[in-house]
């Protein structure tokens, strides 16, 4: 474990975060898409609850 800690550089190029594309940004901010996902998730939750009762 110590050897790994010595070789890993925390601020190296390999530790960058992904930058969202325009397509991803659109779906994150689109209220219509968020509402559709909300409805789908709620239907899935209803189905799970119905199976348990």
Backbone as XML, in Angstrom:
<?xml version="1.0"?>
<chain id="A" units="angstrom">
  <residue number="1" name="UNK">
    <atom name="N" x="0.821" y="-1.192" z="0.000"/>
    <atom name="CA" x="0.000" y="0.000" z="0.000"/>
    <atom name="C" x="0.868" y="1.261" z="0.000"/>
  </residue>
  <residue number="2" name="UNK">
    <atom name="N" x="1.943" y="1.218" z="0.742"/>
    <atom name="CA" x="2.846" y="2.362" z="0.818"/>
    <atom name="C" x="3.471" y="2.654" z="-0.541"/>
  </residue>
  <residue number="3" name="UNK">
    <atom name="N" x="3.790" y="1.587" z="-1.292"/>
    <atom name="CA" x="4.391" y="1.769" z="-2.614"/>
    <atom name="C" x="3.414" y="2.467" z="-3.562"/>
  </residue>
  <residue number="4" name="UNK">
    <atom name="N" x="2.145" y="2.111" z="-3.484"/>
    <atom name="CA" x="1.136" y="2.747" z="-4.320"/>
    <atom name="C" x="0.993" y="4.220" z="-3.950"/>
  </residue>
  <residue number="5" name="UNK">
    <atom name="N" x="0.972" y="4.515" z="-2.669"/>
    <atom name="CA" x="0.850" y="5.903" z="-2.220"/>
    <atom name="C" x="2.030" y="6.751" z="-2.681"/>
  </residue>
  <residue number="6" name="UNK">
    <atom name="N" x="3.186" y="6.156" z="-2.792"/>
    <atom name="CA" x="4.361" y="6.900" z="-3.234"/>
    <atom name="C" x="4.321" y="7.196" z="-4.727"/>
  </residue>
  <residue number="7" name="UNK">
    <atom name="N" x="3.676" y="6.344" z="-5.520"/>
    <atom name="CA" x="3.676" y="6.527" z="-6.975"/>
    <atom name="C" x="2.488" y="7.339" z="-7.476"/>
  </residue>
  <residue number="8" name="UNK">
    <atom name="N" x="1.422" y="7.443" z="-6.707"/>
    <atom name="CA" x="0.243" y="8.186" z="-7.144"/>
    <atom name="C" x="0.435" y="9.668" z="-6.849"/>
  </residue>
  <residue number="9" name="UNK">
    <atom name="N" x="0.253" y="10.470" z="-7.875"/>
    <atom name="CA" x="0.346" y="11.924" z="-7.704"/>
    <atom name="C" x="-1.070" y="12.491" z="-7.781"/>
  </residue>
  <residue number="10" name="UNK">
    <atom name="N" x="-1.576" y="13.086" z="-6.707"/>
    <atom name="CA" x="-2.985" y="13.484" z="-6.651"/>
    <atom name="C" x="-3.385" y="14.549" z="-7.661"/>
  </residue>
  <residue number="11" name="UNK">
    <atom name="N" x="-2.484" y="15.393" z="-8.108"/>
    <atom name="CA" x="-2.839" y="16.459" z="-9.042"/>
    <atom name="C" x="-2.288" y="16.198" z="-10.435"/>
  </residue>
  <residue number="12" name="UNK">
    <atom name="N" x="-2.134" y="14.940" z="-10.769"/>
    <atom name="CA" x="-1.641" y="14.544" z="-12.081"/>
    <atom name="C" x="-2.764" y="14.645" z="-13.113"/>
  </residue>
  <residue number="13" name="UNK">
    <atom name="N" x="-2.436" y="14.614" z="-14.402"/>
    <atom name="CA" x="-3.432" y="14.694" z="-15.479"/>
    <atom name="C" x="-4.452" y="13.568" z="-15.415"/>
  </residue>
  <residue number="14" name="UNK">
    <atom name="N" x="-4.110" y="12.441" z="-14.838"/>
    <atom name="CA" x="-5.006" y="11.282" z="-14.792"/>
    <atom name="C" x="-6.180" y="11.486" z="-13.842"/>
  </residue>
  <residue number="15" name="UNK">
    <atom name="N" x="-6.141" y="12.496" z="-13.021"/>
    <atom name="CA" x="-7.174" y="12.692" z="-12.014"/>
    <atom name="C" x="-8.086" y="13.879" z="-12.343"/>
  </residue>
  <residue number="16" name="UNK">
    <atom name="N" x="-8.354" y="14.103" z="-13.611"/>
    <atom name="CA" x="-9.250" y="15.180" z="-14.000"/>
    <atom name="C" x="-10.683" y="14.672" z="-14.055"/>
  </residue>
  <residue number="17" name="UNK">
    <atom name="N" x="-11.634" y="15.560" z="-13.923"/>
    <atom name="CA" x="-13.036" y="15.177" z="-14.019"/>
    <atom name="C" x="-13.509" y="15.310" z="-15.458"/>
  </residue>
  <residue number="18" name="UNK">
    <atom name="N" x="-14.562" y="14.589" z="-15.777"/>
    <atom name="CA" x="-15.120" y="14.657" z="-17.119"/>
    <atom name="C" x="-15.912" y="15.951" z="-17.280"/>
  </residue>
  <residue number="19" name="UNK">
    <atom name="N" x="-15.798" y="16.557" z="-18.419"/>
    <atom name="CA" x="-16.552" y="17.773" z="-18.728"/>
    <atom name="C" x="-17.785" y="17.355" z="-19.513"/>
  </residue>
  <residue number="20" name="UNK">
    <atom name="N" x="-18.997" y="17.712" z="-19.049"/>
    <atom name="CA" x="-20.197" y="17.288" z="-19.760"/>
    <atom name="C" x="-20.299" y="17.932" z="-21.139"/>
  </residue>
  <residue number="21" name="UNK">
    <atom name="N" x="-20.819" y="17.162" z="-22.083"/>
    <atom name="CA" x="-21.005" y="17.673" z="-23.434"/>
    <atom name="C" x="-22.265" y="18.532" z="-23.485"/>
  </residue>
  <residue number="22" name="UNK">
    <atom name="N" x="-22.487" y="19.179" z="-24.600"/>
    <atom name="CA" x="-23.687" y="19.996" z="-24.769"/>
    <atom name="C" x="-24.958" y="19.170" z="-24.667"/>
  </residue>
  <residue number="23" name="UNK">
    <atom name="N" x="-24.901" y="17.930" z="-25.170"/>
    <atom name="CA" x="-26.051" y="17.026" z="-25.108"/>
    <atom name="C" x="-26.408" y="16.700" z="-23.661"/>
  </residue>
  <residue number="24" name="UNK">
    <atom name="N" x="-25.407" y="16.414" z="-22.860"/>
    <atom name="CA" x="-25.621" y="16.094" z="-21.446"/>
    <atom name="C" x="-26.146" y="17.317" z="-20.698"/>
  </residue>
  <residue number="25" name="UNK">
    <atom name="N" x="-25.581" y="18.476" z="-20.973"/>
    <atom name="CA" x="-26.047" y="19.706" z="-20.321"/>
    <atom name="C" x="-27.509" y="19.980" z="-20.659"/>
  </residue>
  <residue number="26" name="UNK">
    <atom name="N" x="-27.896" y="19.719" z="-21.907"/>
    <atom name="CA" x="-29.281" y="19.928" z="-22.312"/>
    <atom name="C" x="-30.228" y="19.055" z="-21.498"/>
  </residue>
  <residue number="27" name="UNK">
    <atom name="N" x="-29.903" y="17.770" z="-21.375"/>
    <atom name="CA" x="-30.792" y="16.878" z="-20.633"/>
    <atom name="C" x="-30.802" y="17.169" z="-19.137"/>
  </residue>
  <residue number="28" name="UNK">
    <atom name="N" x="-29.723" y="17.704" z="-18.604"/>
    <atom name="CA" x="-29.700" y="18.063" z="-17.181"/>
    <atom name="C" x="-30.552" y="19.278" z="-16.887"/>
  </residue>
  <residue number="29" name="UNK">
    <atom name="N" x="-30.733" y="20.154" z="-17.859"/>
    <atom name="CA" x="-31.480" y="21.387" z="-17.629"/>
    <atom name="C" x="-32.866" y="21.382" z="-18.259"/>
  </residue>
  <residue number="30" name="UNK">
    <atom name="N" x="-33.199" y="20.375" z="-19.047"/>
    <atom name="CA" x="-34.492" y="20.320" z="-19.737"/>
    <atom name="C" x="-35.585" y="19.873" z="-18.759"/>
  </residue>
  <residue number="31" name="UNK">
    <atom name="N" x="-36.529" y="20.745" z="-18.491"/>
    <atom name="CA" x="-37.594" y="20.427" z="-17.528"/>
    <atom name="C" x="-38.519" y="19.330" z="-18.041"/>
  </residue>
  <residue number="32" name="UNK">
    <atom name="N" x="-38.741" y="19.271" z="-19.333"/>
    <atom name="CA" x="-39.605" y="18.214" z="-19.894"/>
    <atom name="C" x="-38.968" y="16.851" z="-19.654"/>
  </residue>
  <residue number="33" name="UNK">
    <atom name="N" x="-37.676" y="16.717" z="-19.924"/>
    <atom name="CA" x="-36.990" y="15.438" z="-19.715"/>
    <atom name="C" x="-36.971" y="15.069" z="-18.228"/>
  </residue>
  <residue number="34" name="UNK">
    <atom name="N" x="-36.757" y="16.044" z="-17.363"/>
    <atom name="CA" x="-36.757" y="15.764" z="-15.929"/>
    <atom name="C" x="-38.128" y="15.291" z="-15.466"/>
  </residue>
  <residue number="35" name="UNK">
    <atom name="N" x="-39.193" y="15.862" z="-16.011"/>
    <atom name="CA" x="-40.534" y="15.431" z="-15.645"/>
    <atom name="C" x="-40.791" y="14.004" z="-16.124"/>
  </residue>
  <residue number="36" name="UNK">
    <atom name="N" x="-40.353" y="13.689" z="-17.337"/>
    <atom name="CA" x="-40.524" y="12.327" z="-17.862"/>
    <atom name="C" x="-39.785" y="11.327" z="-16.979"/>
  </residue>
  <residue number="37" name="UNK">
    <atom name="N" x="-38.546" y="11.628" z="-16.606"/>
    <atom name="CA" x="-37.782" y="10.726" z="-15.735"/>
    <atom name="C" x="-38.452" y="10.587" z="-14.368"/>
  </residue>
  <residue number="38" name="UNK">
    <atom name="N" x="-38.999" y="11.686" z="-13.859"/>
    <atom name="CA" x="-39.710" y="11.661" z="-12.581"/>
    <atom name="C" x="-40.884" y="10.692" z="-12.644"/>
  </residue>
  <residue number="39" name="UNK">
    <atom name="N" x="-41.663" y="10.763" z="-13.716"/>
    <atom name="CA" x="-42.821" y="9.877" z="-13.878"/>
    <atom name="C" x="-42.370" y="8.422" z="-13.989"/>
  </residue>
  <residue number="40" name="UNK">
    <atom name="N" x="-41.330" y="8.162" z="-14.770"/>
    <atom name="CA" x="-40.845" y="6.785" z="-14.937"/>
    <atom name="C" x="-40.368" y="6.218" z="-13.613"/>
  </residue>
  <residue number="41" name="UNK">
    <atom name="N" x="-39.607" y="6.995" z="-12.857"/>
    <atom name="CA" x="-39.107" y="6.518" z="-11.563"/>
    <atom name="C" x="-40.261" y="6.261" z="-10.601"/>
  </residue>
  <residue number="42" name="UNK">
    <atom name="N" x="-41.277" y="7.120" z="-10.614"/>
    <atom name="CA" x="-42.423" y="6.904" z="-9.737"/>
    <atom name="C" x="-43.189" y="5.640" z="-10.107"/>
  </residue>
  <residue number="43" name="UNK">
    <atom name="N" x="-43.342" y="5.359" z="-11.405"/>
    <atom name="CA" x="-43.999" y="4.114" z="-11.812"/>
    <atom name="C" x="-43.204" y="2.901" z="-11.352"/>
  </residue>
  <residue number="44" name="UNK">
    <atom name="N" x="-41.887" y="2.975" z="-11.422"/>
    <atom name="CA" x="-41.054" y="1.866" z="-10.953"/>
    <atom name="C" x="-41.224" y="1.660" z="-9.449"/>
  </residue>
  <residue number="45" name="UNK">
    <atom name="N" x="-41.270" y="2.761" z="-8.697"/>
    <atom name="CA" x="-41.451" y="2.646" z="-7.245"/>
    <atom name="C" x="-42.827" y="2.066" z="-6.915"/>
  </residue>
  <residue number="46" name="UNK">
    <atom name="N" x="-43.862" y="2.482" z="-7.626"/>
    <atom name="CA" x="-45.204" y="1.939" z="-7.405"/>
    <atom name="C" x="-45.225" y="0.448" z="-7.660"/>
  </residue>
  <residue number="47" name="UNK">
    <atom name="N" x="-44.548" y="0.011" z="-8.730"/>
    <atom name="CA" x="-44.513" y="-1.406" z="-9.063"/>
    <atom name="C" x="-43.817" y="-2.204" z="-7.958"/>
  </residue>
  <residue number="48" name="UNK">
    <atom name="N" x="-42.728" y="-1.683" z="-7.413"/>
    <atom name="CA" x="-42.009" y="-2.370" z="-6.339"/>
    <atom name="C" x="-42.877" y="-2.477" z="-5.091"/>
  </residue>
  <residue number="49" name="UNK">
    <atom name="N" x="-43.576" y="-1.402" z="-4.751"/>
    <atom name="CA" x="-44.444" y="-1.416" z="-3.566"/>
    <atom name="C" x="-45.591" y="-2.376" z="-3.771"/>
  </residue>
  <residue number="50" name="UNK">
    <atom name="N" x="-46.168" y="-2.432" z="-4.956"/>
    <atom name="CA" x="-47.284" y="-3.347" z="-5.221"/>
    <atom name="C" x="-46.841" y="-4.804" z="-5.121"/>
  </residue>
  <residue number="51" name="UNK">
    <atom name="N" x="-45.633" y="-5.110" z="-5.534"/>
    <atom name="CA" x="-45.129" y="-6.472" z="-5.444"/>
    <atom name="C" x="-44.965" y="-6.902" z="-3.994"/>
  </residue>
  <residue number="52" name="UNK">
    <atom name="N" x="-44.665" y="-5.956" z="-3.123"/>
    <atom name="CA" x="-44.423" y="-6.313" z="-1.728"/>
    <atom name="C" x="-45.715" y="-6.468" z="-0.924"/>
  </residue>
  <residue number="53" name="UNK">
    <atom name="N" x="-46.830" y="-5.973" z="-1.450"/>
    <atom name="CA" x="-48.086" y="-6.058" z="-0.706"/>
    <atom name="C" x="-48.989" y="-7.113" z="-1.260"/>
  </residue>
</chain>
